[in-house]
């Protein structure tokens, strides 16, 4: 589970940096972060099966 948290944090930081560089609104950032979270949860589910 620690790996998952580290991976999610890494994705959120990358998403935040990308959004700041592009000057996008906070809402778009959150949508991207949630999408990353959903993708990560799918990976974890597949890994655990």
C-alpha positions, 0 to 999 in steps of 0.5 A: 500500500505504501507503494500505491501512496508514493505512486499517487503522490508522484502523479499528483505532483507531476499533474500539478506541475503540468497544470501550472506550466499550462496555466490551467484552472484548478478544476482541470487539475483536480479532474486530472488528479482524480483520473490518475487516482482511478487509473492507479486504483485499477492497477492496484486491483489488477495487481492484487488479483 
